[in-house]
Amino acid sequence: MYVVCKDHVELAIDMFVDEFEEAPDIVDLDQTKFIEWDPPVTCQECEQRAKFLII
């Protein structure tokens, strides 16, 4: 699972495919709310606001 900004989506997709050898699901964090989990606020690759969850 990767939580990234718009600039790092392609990198996260590549890392996911390398690790799991299948295409990930991409969740827009602005459009989705979770009941029991608060996603990180910042991208795991930089300090920008996290926008996507790659799972």
C-alpha distances in whole Angstrom, upper triangle without the diagonal:
4,7,10,13,15,17,13,12,14,12,9,10,12,10,8,11,13,11,11,14,13,12,9,10,10,11,13,13,17,18,16,16,15,18,16,13,14,11,12,15,14,12,11,13,16,18,18,17,13,13,10,7,6,5
4,6,10,12,13,10,9,11,10,6,9,11,9,8,12,13,12,13,15,15,13,10,11,10,10,12,12,15,17,15,16,16,19,18,14,14,10,10,12,11,9,7,9,12,14,14,13,10,11,8,6,5,7
4,7,10,12,9,9,12,11,8,11,13,12,11,15,16,16,16,19,18,16,12,12,10,9,10,9,12,14,13,14,14,17,16,13,11,8,7,9,8,6,6,9,11,12,11,10,6,7,6,5,6,9
4,7,8,6,6,10,9,7,10,13,12,12,15,17,17,18,20,19,16,13,13,10,11,10,10,12,15,15,16,17,20,20,16,14,10,9,9,7,4,6,7,8,10,8,8,5,6,5,7,8,11
4,5,6,7,10,10,10,12,15,15,15,18,19,20,21,22,21,18,16,15,12,12,10,10,11,14,15,17,18,22,22,18,16,12,11,10,8,5,8,8,8,9,6,6,4,5,6,9,11,14
4,6,6,9,10,10,12,14,15,16,18,20,21,22,22,21,18,16,15,11,12,10,11,12,14,16,18,20,24,24,21,19,15,14,13,11,9,12,11,11,12,9,9,8,6,7,10,11,15
4,6,8,8,10,12,13,14,16,18,19,20,22,22,21,19,17,17,14,15,14,15,16,18,19,22,23,27,27,24,21,18,16,15,12,9,11,9,9,11,9,10,10,10,10,13,13,17
4,6,5,6,9,10,11,12,14,15,17,18,19,18,16,14,15,12,14,13,14,16,18,19,21,22,26,25,22,20,16,15,14,12,8,9,7,9,11,10,11,10,10,9,11,11,14
4,5,5,6,9,10,10,12,14,15,16,17,16,13,11,11,9,11,11,13,15,16,17,19,20,24,24,21,19,16,15,15,13,10,11,10,12,14,12,12,10,9,7,9,8,12
4,5,5,6,9,10,11,12,14,15,15,14,12,11,13,11,14,14,16,18,19,20,23,24,27,27,24,23,19,19,19,17,13,13,12,14,17,15,16,14,13,11,12,10,13
4,5,5,6,9,10,11,12,14,15,15,13,12,14,13,15,16,17,20,21,22,24,24,28,27,24,22,19,18,18,16,12,11,9,12,15,15,16,14,14,12,12,10,13
4,5,5,6,9,10,11,12,13,13,11,9,11,10,12,14,15,18,19,19,21,21,24,24,20,19,16,15,16,14,11,10,9,12,15,15,15,12,12,10,9,7,10
4,5,5,6,9,10,10,11,10,8,7,9,9,12,14,16,19,19,19,21,22,25,25,22,21,18,18,19,17,14,13,13,16,19,18,18,15,14,11,10,7,9
4,5,5,6,9,10,10,10,9,9,12,12,16,18,19,22,23,23,25,25,28,28,25,24,21,20,22,19,16,15,14,17,20,20,20,17,17,14,14,10,12
4,6,5,6,9,10,11,10,10,13,13,16,18,19,22,23,23,24,24,27,26,23,23,19,19,20,18,15,13,12,16,19,19,20,17,17,14,13,10,11
4,5,5,6,7,8,7,7,10,11,14,16,18,21,22,21,22,22,25,24,21,21,18,18,20,19,15,14,14,18,20,20,20,17,17,13,11,8,8
4,5,5,5,5,6,7,11,12,16,19,21,24,24,23,25,24,27,27,24,25,21,22,24,22,19,17,17,21,24,23,23,20,19,16,14,11,10
4,6,6,8,10,11,14,16,19,22,23,26,27,26,28,27,30,29,26,26,23,23,25,23,20,18,17,21,24,24,25,22,22,18,17,13,13
4,6,8,10,11,14,16,19,21,22,26,26,25,26,25,28,26,24,24,21,21,24,22,19,17,17,21,24,24,24,21,21,18,16,12,11
4,6,8,9,12,15,17,21,22,26,25,24,25,24,26,25,23,24,21,22,25,24,21,19,19,23,26,26,26,22,22,18,16,12,10
4,7,9,13,15,19,22,24,27,27,25,27,26,29,28,26,27,24,25,27,26,23,21,21,25,28,28,27,24,23,20,18,14,12
4,6,10,13,16,19,21,25,24,23,25,24,27,27,25,26,23,24,26,25,22,21,22,25,28,27,26,23,22,18,16,12,10
4,7,9,13,16,19,21,21,20,22,22,25,25,23,24,21,22,24,23,20,20,20,23,26,24,24,20,19,15,13,10,9
4,6,10,13,15,18,17,16,19,19,22,22,19,20,17,19,21,20,17,17,18,21,23,22,21,17,15,12,10,6,5
4,6,10,12,15,14,13,16,16,19,19,17,18,16,18,19,19,17,17,19,21,23,21,19,16,14,10,8,6,5
4,7,9,12,11,11,14,15,18,19,17,17,14,15,17,17,14,15,17,19,20,18,16,13,10,7,6,5,6
4,6,9,8,7,10,11,15,16,14,14,11,14,15,15,14,15,17,19,19,17,15,11,9,6,5,6,8
4,5,5,6,10,12,16,17,15,14,11,13,13,14,13,15,17,18,18,15,12,9,6,5,7,9,11
4,5,5,7,9,13,14,12,10,8,10,10,11,12,14,16,17,16,14,10,8,5,5,7,10,12
4,6,8,11,14,16,14,12,11,13,11,13,14,17,19,18,17,14,11,9,7,8,10,14,16
4,7,10,14,16,15,14,13,15,15,16,17,19,21,22,21,18,15,13,10,10,11,14,15
4,7,10,13,11,11,10,13,14,16,17,19,21,22,21,19,15,13,10,10,10,13,14
4,7,9,9,8,9,13,13,16,17,19,22,23,21,20,16,14,12,12,12,15,15
4,6,6,7,8,12,14,17,18,19,22,23,22,21,17,15,14,13,12,15,14
4,6,8,11,14,16,19,21,22,25,26,25,24,20,18,18,17,15,18,17
4,7,10,13,15,19,20,20,24,25,24,24,20,18,18,18,15,18,17
4,6,9,12,15,16,17,20,21,20,20,17,15,15,15,12,15,14
4,7,9,12,14,14,18,19,17,17,14,12,13,13,12,15,15
4,6,9,10,11,15,15,14,14,11,8,10,10,8,12,13
4,6,7,8,12,12,11,11,9,7,10,10,10,13,14
4,7,9,12,11,9,9,6,6,9,11,11,15,17
4,6,9,7,6,6,4,5,8,10,11,14,17
4,5,5,6,6,6,4,8,9,10,12,15
4,6,8,9,10,8,11,11,11,12,14
4,7,9,11,10,12,12,13,13,16
4,6,9,9,12,13,15,16,19
4,7,8,12,14,15,17,20
4,6,9,12,14,16,19
4,6,10,12,15,18
4,6,8,11,14
4,7,10,13
4,6,10
4,6
4
